[in-house]
Amino acid sequence: MRGLFVTATDTGVGKTEVACALVAAARAAGLDVGAMKPAQAGAAPGETSDADRLGAAAGGGDPPELVCPYRLAAPLAPAVAARLEGREIRLDRILAAAGALAARHAALVVEGAGGLLVPLTERETFADLAVALGLPVLVVARAGLGTVNHVALTVEALAARRLRLAGVVLNRTAAAEDPSVPHNAAEIERLTGARVLASLPYLHDIAARERDLGSALRGKVQF
């Protein structure tokens, strides 16, 4: 399978923005890229979910049950949300959906939920899914104080599973000044050896952030 697995160091750091921007930029450049959110937890009825945004970025032509095999109500880790609903998330069903999407497209972007070790099923985390898919992993991190530690821990977890790191994107999620921001990218590269592909400024407009990210990452991420 050709593509990319997008994870994060935390929830709410802009992972969906990054994934959507990558898909849209690749498609604009002529590469047929599909998108997938294996489990979506917490989207309110009538609200545009992360899975909906990914599907739209990929052209909107894929069956919703392939783009997102599991849609859950509670804003919790997918395994916990499914347990509360009396449902079971199965890795084999997710892998079958990913295979079907990969057969429809030249490459596939798969977005996790929260961080790499978030429980996906009763037995597996999103790290296990990344291993099963065999895709290189892009890490999205908050561009503020504490991110060096969070990125380093994620890079260690990837290395322990022999997952290839595609790079790191730092996304500034708040307007408040943070004295660590000018130093984080260099410190992450020095400490982990990972490439920081982009360090994005704060923009309130999500669409504008996605456009800027697509430009910043053009040519830096290979599918």
C-alpha atoms as a printed R data frame, in Angstrom:
    type eleno elety resid chain resno       x      y       z
1   ATOM     1    CA   MET     A     1   0.000  0.000   0.000
2   ATOM     2    CA   ARG     A     2   1.267  3.437  -0.934
3   ATOM     3    CA   GLY     A     3   0.491  6.399   1.290
4   ATOM     4    CA   LEU     A     4   0.959  7.982   4.693
5   ATOM     5    CA   PHE     A     5  -0.291  7.515   8.244
6   ATOM     6    CA   VAL     A     6  -0.879 10.801  10.094
7   ATOM     7    CA   THR     A     7  -0.629 10.736  13.885
8   ATOM     8    CA   ALA     A     8  -0.163 13.385  16.558
9   ATOM     9    CA   THR     A     9   1.394 13.960  19.941
10  ATOM    10    CA   ASP     A    10  -1.963 14.925  21.460
11  ATOM    11    CA   THR     A    11  -5.543 15.689  20.528
12  ATOM    12    CA   GLY     A    12  -6.488 19.063  19.067
13  ATOM    13    CA   VAL     A    13  -3.107 19.846  17.516
14  ATOM    14    CA   GLY     A    14  -4.312 20.165  13.912
15  ATOM    15    CA   LYS     A    15  -3.871 16.622  12.660
16  ATOM    16    CA   THR     A    16  -6.964 16.768  10.450
17  ATOM    17    CA   GLU     A    17  -5.862 20.076   8.953
18  ATOM    18    CA   VAL     A    18  -2.527 18.534   8.054
19  ATOM    19    CA   ALA     A    19  -4.096 15.407   6.578
20  ATOM    20    CA   CYS     A    20  -6.629 17.380   4.533
21  ATOM    21    CA   ALA     A    21  -3.952 19.761   3.283
22  ATOM    22    CA   LEU     A    22  -1.731 16.873   2.188
23  ATOM    23    CA   VAL     A    23  -4.552 15.166   0.337
24  ATOM    24    CA   ALA     A    24  -5.727 18.358  -1.356
25  ATOM    25    CA   ALA     A    25  -2.198 19.421  -2.337
26  ATOM    26    CA   ALA     A    26  -1.378 15.988  -3.757
27  ATOM    27    CA   ARG     A    27  -4.577 15.882  -5.773
28  ATOM    28    CA   ALA     A    28  -3.972 19.404  -7.060
29  ATOM    29    CA   ALA     A    29  -0.572 18.196  -8.251
30  ATOM    30    CA   GLY     A    30  -2.195 15.352 -10.173
31  ATOM    31    CA   LEU     A    31  -1.830 12.419  -7.760
32  ATOM    32    CA   ASP     A    32  -5.032 10.509  -7.016
33  ATOM    33    CA   VAL     A    33  -4.953 10.333  -3.207
34  ATOM    34    CA   GLY     A    34  -7.719  8.890  -1.063
35  ATOM    35    CA   ALA     A    35  -8.305  9.577   2.614
36  ATOM    36    CA   MET     A    36  -9.471  7.581   5.611
37  ATOM    37    CA   LYS     A    37 -10.393  8.140   9.253
38  ATOM    38    CA   PRO     A    38 -10.717  4.602  10.673
39  ATOM    39    CA   ALA     A    39 -12.675  5.695  13.751
40  ATOM    40    CA   GLN     A    40 -14.386  9.037  14.356
41  ATOM    41    CA   ALA     A    41 -15.462  9.741  17.934
42  ATOM    42    CA   GLY     A    42 -17.350 12.751  19.215
43  ATOM    43    CA   ALA     A    43 -18.851 14.475  16.164
44  ATOM    44    CA   ALA     A    44 -22.288 15.875  16.994
45  ATOM    45    CA   PRO     A    45 -25.260 15.089  14.697
46  ATOM    46    CA   GLY     A    46 -25.290 17.496  11.775
47  ATOM    47    CA   GLU     A    47 -21.726 18.620  12.457
48  ATOM    48    CA   THR     A    48 -19.038 18.300   9.796
49  ATOM    49    CA   SER     A    49 -16.700 15.674  11.227
50  ATOM    50    CA   ASP     A    50 -12.998 15.108  10.627
51  ATOM    51    CA   ALA     A    51 -13.950 12.117   8.485
52  ATOM    52    CA   ASP     A    52 -16.285 14.301   6.394
53  ATOM    53    CA   ARG     A    53 -13.510 16.848   5.844
54  ATOM    54    CA   LEU     A    54 -11.076 14.129   4.782
55  ATOM    55    CA   GLY     A    55 -13.576 12.592   2.401
56  ATOM    56    CA   ALA     A    56 -14.252 15.982   0.841
57  ATOM    57    CA   ALA     A    57 -10.524 16.691   0.463
58  ATOM    58    CA   ALA     A    58 -10.223 13.404  -1.435
59  ATOM    59    CA   GLY     A    59 -12.918 14.415  -3.902
60  ATOM    60    CA   GLY     A    60 -16.007 13.179  -2.082
61  ATOM    61    CA   GLY     A    61 -16.483 10.128  -4.282
62  ATOM    62    CA   ASP     A    62 -15.678  7.322  -1.849
63  ATOM    63    CA   PRO     A    63 -18.322  5.394   0.133
64  ATOM    64    CA   PRO     A    64 -18.606  6.878   3.658
65  ATOM    65    CA   GLU     A    65 -18.331  3.418   5.227
66  ATOM    66    CA   LEU     A    66 -14.869  3.054   3.683
67  ATOM    67    CA   VAL     A    67 -13.708  6.549   4.583
68  ATOM    68    CA   CYS     A    68 -14.816  6.000   8.196
69  ATOM    69    CA   PRO     A    69 -15.780  2.442   9.184
70  ATOM    70    CA   TYR     A    70 -16.627  3.449  12.770
71  ATOM    71    CA   ARG     A    71 -18.520  6.591  13.818
72  ATOM    72    CA   LEU     A    72 -18.987  6.940  17.567
73  ATOM    73    CA   ALA     A    73 -20.868  9.461  19.663
74  ATOM    74    CA   ALA     A    74 -18.727 10.070  22.746
75  ATOM    75    CA   PRO     A    75 -15.600 12.299  22.446
76  ATOM    76    CA   LEU     A    76 -13.352  9.578  23.855
77  ATOM    77    CA   ALA     A    77 -10.719  7.142  22.663
78  ATOM    78    CA   PRO     A    78 -12.456  4.960  20.046
79  ATOM    79    CA   ALA     A    79 -12.149  1.767  22.110
80  ATOM    80    CA   VAL     A    80 -13.780  3.479  25.104
81  ATOM    81    CA   ALA     A    81 -16.514  5.156  23.038
82  ATOM    82    CA   ALA     A    82 -17.344  1.847  21.355
83  ATOM    83    CA   ARG     A    83 -17.465  0.052  24.700
84  ATOM    84    CA   LEU     A    84 -20.010  2.575  25.998
85  ATOM    85    CA   GLU     A    85 -22.192  1.898  22.953
86  ATOM    86    CA   GLY     A    86 -21.900 -1.866  23.289
87  ATOM    87    CA   ARG     A    87 -20.011 -2.063  19.997
88  ATOM    88    CA   GLU     A    88 -16.740 -3.693  19.041
89  ATOM    89    CA   ILE     A    89 -14.138 -2.126  16.765
90  ATOM    90    CA   ARG     A    90 -12.408 -4.770  14.672
91  ATOM    91    CA   LEU     A    91  -9.000 -4.230  13.129
92  ATOM    92    CA   ASP     A    92  -9.748 -6.616  10.263
93  ATOM    93    CA   ARG     A    93 -12.745 -4.498   9.205
94  ATOM    94    CA   ILE     A    94 -10.573 -1.357   9.183
95  ATOM    95    CA   LEU     A    95  -7.851 -3.071   7.174
96  ATOM    96    CA   ALA     A    96 -10.417 -4.334   4.656
97  ATOM    97    CA   ALA     A    97 -11.759 -0.792   4.221
98  ATOM    98    CA   ALA     A    98  -8.217  0.560   3.805
99  ATOM    99    CA   GLY     A    99  -7.496 -2.085   1.183
100 ATOM   100    CA   ALA     A   100 -10.655 -1.193  -0.711
101 ATOM   101    CA   LEU     A   101  -9.769  2.510  -0.675
102 ATOM   102    CA   ALA     A   102  -6.189  1.792  -1.715
103 ATOM   103    CA   ALA     A   103  -7.539 -0.131  -4.707
104 ATOM   104    CA   ARG     A   104  -9.535  2.957  -5.751
105 ATOM   105    CA   HIS     A   105  -6.616  5.408  -5.497
106 ATOM   106    CA   ALA     A   106  -2.913  5.691  -6.248
107 ATOM   107    CA   ALA     A   107  -2.150  6.482  -2.581
108 ATOM   108    CA   LEU     A   108  -3.974  6.689   0.738
109 ATOM   109    CA   VAL     A   109  -3.710  9.082   3.696
110 ATOM   110    CA   VAL     A   110  -4.916  7.499   6.949
111 ATOM   111    CA   GLU     A   111  -5.539  9.777   9.925
112 ATOM   112    CA   GLY     A   112  -5.423  8.366  13.446
113 ATOM   113    CA   ALA     A   113  -7.156  9.761  16.522
114 ATOM   114    CA   GLY     A   114  -5.143 11.680  19.107
115 ATOM   115    CA   GLY     A   115  -1.735 10.156  19.732
116 ATOM   116    CA   LEU     A   116  -0.045  7.000  18.532
117 ATOM   117    CA   LEU     A   117  -0.939  4.874  21.567
118 ATOM   118    CA   VAL     A   118  -4.611  5.838  21.800
119 ATOM   119    CA   PRO     A   119  -6.698  2.637  22.197
120 ATOM   120    CA   LEU     A   120  -8.372  1.774  18.901
121 ATOM   121    CA   THR     A   121  -9.845 -1.633  19.781
122 ATOM   122    CA   GLU     A   122  -9.949 -3.688  22.975
123 ATOM   123    CA   ARG     A   123  -6.575 -5.126  21.951
124 ATOM   124    CA   GLU     A   124  -4.886 -2.689  19.579
125 ATOM   125    CA   THR     A   125  -3.755  0.922  19.552
126 ATOM   126    CA   PHE     A   126  -3.354  3.192  16.539
127 ATOM   127    CA   ALA     A   127   0.315  2.184  16.540
128 ATOM   128    CA   ASP     A   128  -0.780 -1.384  15.815
129 ATOM   129    CA   LEU     A   129  -2.884 -0.116  12.932
130 ATOM   130    CA   ALA     A   130   0.086  1.812  11.509
131 ATOM   131    CA   VAL     A   131   2.188 -1.373  11.715
132 ATOM   132    CA   ALA     A   132  -0.532 -3.418   9.994
133 ATOM   133    CA   LEU     A   133  -0.837 -0.861   7.195
134 ATOM   134    CA   GLY     A   134   2.927 -0.579   6.779
135 ATOM   135    CA   LEU     A   135   2.770  3.122   5.995
136 ATOM   136    CA   PRO     A   136   5.346  5.784   6.879
137 ATOM   137    CA   VAL     A   137   4.168  8.043   9.698
138 ATOM   138    CA   LEU     A   138   3.880 11.835   9.780
139 ATOM   139    CA   VAL     A   139   3.756 13.306  13.298
140 ATOM   140    CA   VAL     A   140   1.764 16.485  13.959
141 ATOM   141    CA   ALA     A   141   2.661 18.330  17.173
142 ATOM   142    CA   ARG     A   142   1.652 21.491  18.987
143 ATOM   143    CA   ALA     A   143   4.244 24.218  18.458
144 ATOM   144    CA   GLY     A   144   4.438 25.227  22.121
145 ATOM   145    CA   LEU     A   145   6.152 24.471  25.398
146 ATOM   146    CA   GLY     A   146   6.329 20.735  26.089
147 ATOM   147    CA   THR     A   147   6.304 19.664  22.479
148 ATOM   148    CA   VAL     A   148   9.961 18.560  22.437
149 ATOM   149    CA   ASN     A   149   9.248 15.876  25.025
150 ATOM   150    CA   HIS     A   150   6.014 14.788  23.341
151 ATOM   151    CA   VAL     A   151   7.651 14.490  19.924
152 ATOM   152    CA   ALA     A   152  10.664 12.631  21.326
153 ATOM   153    CA   LEU     A   153   8.417 10.084  23.052
154 ATOM   154    CA   THR     A   154   6.419  9.569  19.853
155 ATOM   155    CA   VAL     A   155   9.585  9.121  17.800
156 ATOM   156    CA   GLU     A   156  10.820  6.506  20.290
157 ATOM   157    CA   ALA     A   157   7.497  4.657  20.061
158 ATOM   158    CA   LEU     A   158   7.748  4.629  16.270
159 ATOM   159    CA   ALA     A   159  11.327  3.377  16.343
160 ATOM   160    CA   ALA     A   160  10.414  0.590  18.777
161 ATOM   161    CA   ARG     A   161   7.877 -0.662  16.219
162 ATOM   162    CA   ARG     A   162  10.212 -0.135  13.242
163 ATOM   163    CA   LEU     A   163   7.809  2.345  11.704
164 ATOM   164    CA   ARG     A   164   9.360  4.789   9.274
165 ATOM   165    CA   LEU     A   165   9.060  8.447  10.283
166 ATOM   166    CA   ALA     A   166   8.158 10.708   7.379
167 ATOM   167    CA   GLY     A   167   8.756 13.862   9.401
168 ATOM   168    CA   VAL     A   168   7.240 16.242  11.938
169 ATOM   169    CA   VAL     A   169   4.901 19.196  11.467
170 ATOM   170    CA   LEU     A   170   4.666 21.785  14.239
171 ATOM   171    CA   ASN     A   171   1.335 23.574  14.288
172 ATOM   172    CA   ARG     A   172   0.759 26.649  16.439
173 ATOM   173    CA   THR     A   173  -2.750 26.240  17.863
174 ATOM   174    CA   ALA     A   174  -3.053 29.376  20.039
175 ATOM   175    CA   ALA     A   175  -2.499 33.081  19.447
176 ATOM   176    CA   ALA     A   176  -0.741 33.650  22.783
177 ATOM   177    CA   GLU     A   177   3.005 34.229  22.655
178 ATOM   178    CA   ASP     A   178   5.114 31.215  23.613
179 ATOM   179    CA   PRO     A   179   8.874 31.722  24.081
180 ATOM   180    CA   SER     A   180   9.608 28.113  23.143
181 ATOM   181    CA   VAL     A   181   8.254 28.400  19.589
182 ATOM   182    CA   PRO     A   182  11.429 29.812  17.936
183 ATOM   183    CA   HIS     A   183  13.527 27.006  19.441
184 ATOM   184    CA   ASN     A   184  11.360 23.885  19.215
185 ATOM   185    CA   ALA     A   185  12.072 22.784  15.654
186 ATOM   186    CA   ALA     A   186  15.856 22.867  16.030
187 ATOM   187    CA   GLU     A   187  15.704 21.186  19.424
188 ATOM   188    CA   ILE     A   188  13.498 18.379  18.100
189 ATOM   189    CA   GLU     A   189  15.857 17.773  15.205
190 ATOM   190    CA   ARG     A   190  18.894 17.826  17.500
191 ATOM   191    CA   LEU     A   191  17.354 15.452  20.037
192 ATOM   192    CA   THR     A   192  15.573 12.967  17.778
193 ATOM   193    CA   GLY     A   193  17.150 13.244  14.343
194 ATOM   194    CA   ALA     A   194  13.656 13.737  12.897
195 ATOM   195    CA   ARG     A   195  13.056 16.285  10.136
196 ATOM   196    CA   VAL     A   196  10.709 19.133  11.029
197 ATOM   197    CA   LEU     A   197   9.022 19.721   7.692
198 ATOM   198    CA   ALA     A   198   7.075 22.820   8.672
199 ATOM   199    CA   SER     A   199   6.467 25.094  11.644
200 ATOM   200    CA   LEU     A   200   3.159 26.842  11.084
201 ATOM   201    CA   PRO     A   201   2.091 30.194  12.551
202 ATOM   202    CA   TYR     A   202  -1.253 30.585  14.254
203 ATOM   203    CA   LEU     A   203  -4.144 31.457  11.935
204 ATOM   204    CA   HIS     A   204  -7.744 31.568  13.118
205 ATOM   205    CA   ASP     A   205  -9.048 30.635   9.672
206 ATOM   206    CA   ILE     A   206  -8.804 26.830   9.313
207 ATOM   207    CA   ALA     A   207  -9.085 26.968   5.520
208 ATOM   208    CA   ALA     A   208  -6.217 29.470   5.381
209 ATOM   209    CA   ARG     A   209  -4.089 27.240   7.612
210 ATOM   210    CA   GLU     A   210  -4.748 24.278   5.332
211 ATOM   211    CA   ARG     A   211  -3.744 26.312   2.250
212 ATOM   212    CA   ASP     A   212  -0.554 27.520   3.929
213 ATOM   213    CA   LEU     A   213   0.295 24.002   5.034
214 ATOM   214    CA   GLY     A   214  -0.232 22.576   1.573
215 ATOM   215    CA   SER     A   215   2.240 25.142   0.236
216 ATOM   216    CA   ALA     A   216   4.719 24.562   3.068
217 ATOM   217    CA   LEU     A   217   4.768 20.783   2.599
218 ATOM   218    CA   ARG     A   218   4.730 20.685  -1.205
219 ATOM   219    CA   GLY     A   219   7.645 18.494  -2.285
220 ATOM   220    CA   LYS     A   220   8.618 17.594   1.294
221 ATOM   221    CA   VAL     A   221   6.285 14.618   1.775
222 ATOM   222    CA   GLN     A   222   6.484 11.663  -0.602
223 ATOM   223    CA   PHE     A   223   3.643  9.186  -0.999
